Amino acid sequence: MAISRWQPLVAGGALTTVALVSLLPGIGRAAGWQYKVSELKPGVFAWVPEDVIEADGDPQYERAGNAGFVITSEGVVVVNATNSPFHAREVLYEIRHRTDQPVRYLIDTGSASDETMGNQVFGDLQASILSTPRIQAEIRDRGQALLQREAGSEEFQRRLRGIHITPPNQTFDSAETLTLGGQTIQVIAFAGLDAVAVQVPGVKAVYMGDLFENQYFPKLDSRDIQHWIAALREAEALDADVYVPGHGDPGTKENVREFRQFLEWLTREIETRQAAGKTLDQTKAELLPFRQYPWHAGELAQDLVSDLYQQLATHGSSASATPHP
């Protein structure tokens, strides 16, 4: 089931679309930003930016990722801080527009820069920043790598001006349950992946981070495709009817299934061509563009095929052996 952009998911849900024009300090350019905030369930919100390639932050993650927040009578829980302090302050503005309760927690669902480079905004508010030890370490490592690249590049210095990498200051291993203002929030780590989901079981909503992209092509990076597909199956089995992706509009279980089936299809197509002895270039020529998937972030499709081809050639995969419903 496809959900059209810029519509509220839940009947009666409040939707705010905001257009902002700002001058970033030190950047010297005016930028027009548009995003929407949807109240998916009572007190449960998604912040979704428009599909824009940005000139600031980590150049490997040029799109702002989605964020979310849960408002309770005893404080606010934020999920992901998007890709810059600028956008994180937009999220904070939307929170302050609705409540004066303090931000108690920020949960990082992964280590990618489009999810975490705004962490400093909530760290400055003395919020507990929560994730797994592996995600914490990866954010630290990513910060060190960016600092090294920044030291020898004026371009990087400009892109990263005002950004301070802020890793989680609180960790958990496989699961964590937060109870705040009568609302239970469950944080779930997936086996074999540096990724977590945030479930609000009382309202059947789940924040998935970039484990789920709704009509956007994903980045594979070093993520194991077998574990990724297994994690999506686990997510589909949750008692939830709203899934907030890393990019794109909030979706349904069917949208998660569609994304999982795309990964399974691509795995099978690449394995078939590898078994026939076809090179990466031949595989790309036959598969790209993905005409049956007219999704956003089409420029990522080349790298997705290359990275998955290399992973399957090196490690193999049994992901495609399991038929999907």
C-alpha positions as CSV (number, residue, x, y, z in Angstrom):
1,M,0.0,0.0,0.0
2,A,1.6,3.2,-1.1
3,I,1.1,6.3,1.0
4,S,1.2,9.6,-0.8
5,R,3.6,12.3,0.4
6,W,2.4,15.2,2.5
7,Q,-0.7,13.6,3.8
8,P,-1.5,12.6,7.5
9,L,-1.3,8.8,7.9
10,V,-4.0,8.5,10.6
11,A,-7.5,9.9,10.1
12,G,-7.9,12.9,12.5
13,G,-4.1,13.1,13.0
14,A,-2.8,16.7,13.2
15,L,-0.4,17.7,10.4
16,T,1.8,20.7,10.3
17,T,3.8,21.7,7.2
18,V,6.4,24.3,7.9
19,A,8.5,26.3,5.4
20,L,11.5,27.9,6.9
21,V,14.0,30.3,5.3
22,S,17.2,30.9,7.4
23,L,20.7,32.1,7.1
24,L,23.1,29.6,8.6
25,P,25.7,31.2,10.8
26,G,29.1,30.9,9.1
27,I,27.8,29.4,6.0
28,G,26.9,32.7,4.2
29,R,24.0,31.4,2.2
30,A,20.2,31.5,2.5
31,A,18.5,28.1,2.5
32,G,14.8,27.2,2.2
33,W,13.8,24.2,4.1
34,Q,10.5,22.4,4.2
35,Y,9.4,19.6,6.5
36,K,6.2,18.3,8.0
37,V,5.3,17.2,11.5
38,S,2.5,14.5,11.8
39,E,0.8,13.4,15.0
40,L,0.6,9.7,14.2
41,K,-1.1,8.7,17.4
42,P,-1.9,10.8,20.5
43,G,1.4,12.2,21.7
44,V,3.5,10.4,19.1
45,F,5.0,12.5,16.3
46,A,7.1,12.1,13.2
47,W,9.3,14.9,11.7
48,V,9.8,14.3,8.0
49,P,11.9,16.6,5.8
50,E,11.4,17.1,2.1
51,D,13.7,15.2,-0.2
52,V,16.6,17.7,-0.5
53,I,20.3,17.2,-1.1
54,E,22.1,19.4,1.4
55,A,25.5,21.1,1.2
56,D,26.3,20.8,4.9
57,G,27.2,18.0,7.3
58,D,28.7,14.6,6.3
59,P,28.8,14.4,2.5
60,Q,28.2,10.7,2.7
61,Y,24.7,11.4,4.1
62,E,23.4,14.4,2.2
63,R,19.7,13.9,3.1
64,A,18.3,14.7,6.5
65,G,16.9,11.6,8.1
66,N,13.5,11.5,9.8
67,A,13.1,12.2,13.5
68,G,10.3,11.6,16.0
69,F,9.3,12.5,19.5
70,V,6.9,11.1,22.1
71,I,5.4,13.6,24.5
72,T,4.3,12.5,28.0
73,S,3.3,14.2,31.2
74,E,6.8,13.6,32.6
75,G,9.0,14.5,29.7
76,V,9.8,13.9,26.0
77,V,11.6,11.1,24.3
78,V,13.2,12.0,20.9
79,V,14.1,9.4,18.3
80,N,17.0,10.4,16.1
81,A,18.5,13.9,15.8
82,T,18.7,14.0,12.0
83,N,21.8,15.2,10.1
84,S,22.7,18.6,11.6
85,P,22.2,20.8,14.6
86,F,20.1,23.1,12.4
87,H,17.5,20.4,11.7
88,A,17.7,19.1,15.3
89,R,16.7,22.6,16.5
90,E,13.8,22.5,14.1
91,V,12.7,19.3,15.8
92,L,13.2,21.0,19.2
93,Y,11.1,24.0,18.0
94,E,8.3,21.6,17.2
95,I,8.5,20.0,20.6
96,R,8.5,23.4,22.4
97,H,5.5,24.4,20.2
98,R,3.6,21.6,21.9
99,T,4.9,21.2,25.4
100,D,7.2,22.7,28.0
101,Q,8.1,19.3,29.4
102,P,11.9,18.6,29.3
103,V,13.5,16.3,26.8
104,R,14.5,13.3,28.9
105,Y,15.9,10.9,26.3
106,L,17.3,10.9,22.8
107,I,17.5,7.5,21.2
108,D,19.9,6.9,18.3
109,T,18.5,4.1,16.1
110,G,21.9,3.8,14.3
111,S,25.2,5.5,13.8
112,A,24.7,7.0,10.4
113,S,25.3,10.8,10.2
114,D,21.8,11.5,8.8
115,E,20.5,10.2,12.2
116,T,23.0,11.5,14.7
117,M,24.7,14.7,13.7
118,G,22.2,16.8,15.6
119,N,22.8,14.9,18.8
120,Q,24.6,17.9,20.4
121,V,21.4,19.9,20.6
122,F,19.8,17.4,22.9
123,G,23.0,16.7,24.7
124,D,23.1,20.4,25.6
125,L,19.7,20.0,27.2
126,Q,21.2,17.3,29.5
127,A,19.1,14.6,27.9
128,S,20.2,11.0,28.2
129,I,21.4,9.8,24.8
130,L,20.7,6.1,24.5
131,S,21.8,3.4,22.1
132,T,23.9,0.2,22.0
133,P,27.6,0.0,22.8
134,R,28.3,-0.8,19.2
135,I,26.4,2.2,17.9
136,Q,28.1,4.4,20.5
137,A,31.6,3.2,19.3
138,E,30.7,3.7,15.7
139,I,29.6,7.3,16.2
140,R,32.9,8.0,18.0
141,D,34.8,6.3,15.2
142,R,32.8,8.3,12.6
143,G,33.5,11.5,14.4
144,Q,37.3,10.8,14.5
145,A,37.3,10.0,10.7
146,L,35.4,13.2,10.0
147,L,37.8,15.3,12.1
148,Q,40.8,13.8,10.2
149,R,39.2,14.6,6.8
150,E,38.2,18.1,8.1
151,A,41.8,18.9,9.0
152,G,43.0,18.8,5.5
153,S,40.0,20.2,3.6
154,E,38.5,23.6,3.6
155,E,35.4,22.0,2.1
156,F,35.0,19.7,5.1
157,Q,35.7,22.6,7.5
158,R,32.8,24.5,5.9
159,R,30.5,21.5,5.9
160,L,31.1,20.6,9.5
161,R,31.2,24.1,11.0
162,G,29.3,24.2,14.3
163,I,28.9,20.4,14.4
164,H,30.2,18.5,17.4
165,I,30.0,14.8,17.2
166,T,28.1,13.7,20.4
167,P,27.9,9.9,21.0
168,P,25.4,8.2,23.3
169,N,26.1,8.6,27.0
170,Q,23.9,5.7,28.1
171,T,23.9,2.2,26.5
172,F,22.0,-1.1,26.6
173,D,22.7,-4.5,25.1
174,S,19.6,-6.1,23.6
175,A,16.6,-4.3,24.9
176,E,15.6,-1.4,27.1
177,T,12.2,-0.3,28.5
178,L,11.5,3.3,29.4
179,T,8.5,4.3,31.4
180,L,7.6,8.0,31.4
181,G,4.4,9.7,32.2
182,G,2.5,6.4,32.0
183,Q,3.8,5.7,28.5
184,T,6.0,2.6,27.9
185,I,8.7,2.8,25.3
186,Q,10.6,-0.3,24.2
187,V,14.0,-0.1,22.5
188,I,14.9,-3.2,20.6
189,A,18.3,-4.1,19.2
190,F,18.5,-6.5,16.2
191,A,20.9,-9.4,16.2
192,G,23.9,-8.9,13.9
193,L,23.0,-5.3,13.1
194,D,24.1,-2.0,14.5
195,A,20.5,-0.8,14.6
196,V,17.6,-0.5,17.0
197,A,13.9,0.1,16.7
198,V,11.8,2.1,19.1
199,Q,8.3,0.8,19.8
200,V,5.5,2.6,21.6
201,P,3.3,-0.5,22.2
202,G,0.4,1.4,23.8
203,V,-0.3,3.1,20.5
204,K,1.1,0.4,18.1
205,A,3.8,2.7,16.6
206,V,7.4,1.9,15.8
207,Y,10.3,4.1,14.8
208,M,12.6,2.1,12.5
209,G,15.4,4.4,11.6
210,D,17.1,3.5,8.3
211,L,16.3,-0.2,8.7
212,F,13.2,0.8,6.8
213,E,13.1,3.3,3.9
214,N,9.7,4.1,2.6
215,Q,10.0,4.4,-1.2
216,Y,13.6,5.6,-0.9
217,F,16.6,3.5,-2.0
218,P,18.8,2.6,1.0
219,K,22.5,2.6,1.7
220,L,23.9,-0.9,2.4
221,D,27.3,0.3,3.8
222,S,28.6,-2.7,5.9
223,R,25.2,-4.0,6.9
224,D,24.8,-7.7,6.4
225,I,21.9,-8.3,4.0
226,Q,20.8,-11.6,5.7
227,H,20.5,-9.9,9.1
228,W,18.8,-6.9,7.6
229,I,16.1,-9.0,6.0
230,A,15.6,-11.0,9.2
231,A,15.3,-7.8,11.2
232,L,12.6,-6.5,8.8
233,R,10.7,-9.8,9.3
234,E,10.9,-9.3,13.1
235,A,9.6,-5.7,12.7
236,E,6.7,-7.0,10.5
237,A,5.8,-9.4,13.4
238,L,5.5,-6.6,15.9
239,D,2.0,-5.5,17.1
240,A,2.1,-2.2,15.3
241,D,0.2,-0.4,12.6
242,V,2.4,2.7,12.1
243,Y,6.1,2.4,11.1
244,V,8.3,5.5,10.9
245,P,11.1,5.0,8.4
246,G,14.5,6.6,8.1
247,H,13.4,8.5,5.0
248,G,10.0,8.9,3.6
249,D,6.5,9.1,5.0
250,P,5.3,7.0,7.9
251,G,4.0,3.7,6.6
252,T,2.2,0.5,7.4
253,K,3.2,-3.1,7.8
254,E,2.6,-3.5,4.1
255,N,5.2,-0.8,3.3
256,V,7.7,-2.5,5.5
257,R,7.0,-5.8,3.6
258,E,7.4,-4.1,0.3
259,F,10.8,-2.8,1.3
260,R,11.9,-6.2,2.6
261,Q,10.7,-7.8,-0.6
262,F,12.8,-5.3,-2.6
263,L,15.9,-6.4,-0.7
264,E,15.1,-10.0,-1.3
265,W,14.4,-9.5,-5.0
266,L,17.7,-7.6,-5.4
267,T,19.6,-10.3,-3.6
268,R,18.2,-13.0,-5.8
269,E,18.8,-11.0,-9.0
270,I,22.5,-10.4,-8.1
271,E,23.1,-14.0,-7.0
272,T,21.6,-15.3,-10.2
273,R,24.0,-13.2,-12.3
274,Q,27.0,-14.1,-10.1
275,A,26.1,-17.8,-10.6
276,A,26.1,-17.2,-14.4
277,G,29.6,-15.6,-14.1
278,K,28.5,-12.0,-14.9
279,T,30.7,-9.1,-13.8
280,L,29.5,-6.2,-11.6
281,D,29.3,-4.0,-14.7
282,Q,27.2,-6.5,-16.5
283,T,25.0,-6.9,-13.5
284,K,24.5,-3.1,-13.2
285,A,23.7,-2.8,-16.9
286,E,21.0,-5.4,-16.7
287,L,19.4,-4.3,-13.4
288,L,19.7,-0.5,-13.5
289,P,17.6,1.6,-13.4
290,F,15.1,-0.2,-11.2
291,R,12.1,0.7,-13.4
292,Q,9.6,-1.2,-11.3
293,Y,10.7,0.9,-8.2
294,P,10.3,4.6,-9.0
295,W,11.6,5.6,-5.6
296,H,13.5,8.6,-4.3
297,A,17.3,8.8,-3.9
298,G,17.8,7.1,-7.3
299,E,21.5,8.1,-7.3
300,L,22.1,5.6,-4.5
301,A,21.0,2.6,-6.6
302,Q,24.5,2.3,-8.2
303,D,26.3,2.0,-4.9
304,L,23.6,-0.3,-3.5
305,V,24.1,-2.8,-6.4
306,S,27.9,-2.5,-6.1
307,D,28.0,-3.0,-2.3
308,L,25.6,-5.9,-2.4
309,Y,27.4,-7.6,-5.3
310,Q,30.7,-7.3,-3.3
311,Q,29.1,-8.6,-0.1
312,L,27.5,-11.6,-1.8
313,A,30.7,-12.4,-3.8
314,T,32.7,-12.4,-0.6
315,H,30.3,-13.9,2.0
316,G,27.4,-15.4,0.0
317,S,23.8,-15.2,1.2
318,S,20.9,-17.5,2.0
319,A,18.5,-14.7,2.2
320,S,16.9,-15.4,-1.1
321,A,16.4,-19.1,-0.3
322,T,13.5,-18.2,1.9
323,P,10.3,-17.5,-0.1
324,H,8.5,-14.4,0.9
325,P,4.7,-14.2,1.3
